[in-house]
Every structure is written in structure tokens, then in C-alpha cells.
């Protein structure tokens, strides 16, 4: 599973990819708050972590090898991209 995390700062947006969301959250002081269980979303999103201050998991497409990408955006990046 590939995770894409998008954050926004005064310098602009940054997107990073990781294979382990738990490790990324720990290293970046993000809090995992639960799991996604919205039955109206794609099956690939079910059961994956939710994080405080982030929108996600969201569908991010497929990797070159065919693995799903789950995207998380901090609230500032989400607001900037929802125009």
C-alpha cells in the first residue's frame, strides 16, 4: 500500500509518499485517531487510519506497479485544493 501525504505551509505544498503511515505519523507528530469506515467510499479506503488535522484516506489512484495510493491532505492543503 502506498500513502501520499500532502501538507501546506507558507512555502507551498509538499507531497511525500510512504509505505508505512504509522511510521510517518510518529515521525511527524501526527495523531492517528481511528479507522475509515464510511460505506459510501471505495472499498480500498475501508479500514485505513484517519488522522487528526488531515482529510483522508482519499483515493489517490494507482502506483506504476498497480498498488492503490491512499492520499491524506492536511486541512490547509485540502482547503486550497477545493476551489
C-alpha positions in Angstrom: 0.0 0.0 0.0 1.3 3.5 -0.9 0.3 6.5 1.1 0.6 10.1 -0.2 0.6 12.9 2.4 0.1 16.4 1.2 0.8 19.3 3.5 0.7 23.1 3.0 3.0 25.7 4.5 4.0 29.3 3.8 6.5 27.8 1.3 3.8 26.0 -0.7 2.5 22.4 -0.9 4.6 19.3 -0.3 3.7 15.8 -1.1 5.5 12.8 0.2 5.0 9.1 -0.3 5.4 6.4 2.3 4.7 2.7 2.6 4.1 3.0 6.4 1.6 5.6 7.5 2.2 4.8 11.2 5.9 5.5 11.0 5.2 8.7 9.1 2.7 9.8 11.7 5.1 9.1 14.5 8.0 10.9 12.9 5.8 14.0 12.0 3.9 14.2 15.3 0.6 13.4 13.7 -2.1 11.6 15.7 -3.9 8.5 14.2 -7.4 8.8 15.6 -9.2 5.8 14.2 -10.1 4.0 11.0 -12.2 4.8 8.0 -15.5 3.0 7.9 -17.6 5.1 5.6 -19.6 2.6 3.5 -20.1 5.2 0.7 -16.4 5.3 -0.1 -14.3 3.0 -2.2 -13.6 -0.4 -0.7 -9.8 0.3 -0.9 -10.3 3.1 1.7 -12.1 1.0 4.3 -10.2 0.1 7.5 -7.3 2.5 6.9 -6.3 5.1 9.5 -7.7 8.5 10.0 -5.5 11.3 11.4 -6.3 14.4 13.4 -5.9 17.5 11.2 -6.0 15.6 7.9 -8.7 14.7 5.4 -8.4 11.1 4.3 -8.0 8.5 3.4 -8.9 9.6 -0.1 -8.4 7.8 -3.4 -5.1 8.7 -5.0 -5.0 6.3 -8.0 -2.6 3.5 -8.7 1.1 3.2 -8.5 3.1 2.1 -11.5 3.0 -1.4 -10.2 -0.7 -1.4 -9.7 -0.9 -0.8 -5.9 -3.6 1.6 -4.6 -2.5 5.0 -3.4 -4.3 6.4 -0.4 -4.0 10.2 0.0 -4.1 12.3 3.1 -4.2 16.1 3.0 -3.8 18.5 5.9 -6.7 20.9 6.3 -4.8 23.8 4.7 -3.9 21.8 1.6 -7.4 20.4 1.3 -8.9 23.9 1.6 -6.5 25.2 -1.1 -7.4 22.4 -3.5 -11.2 22.5 -3.1 -11.7 25.5 -5.3 
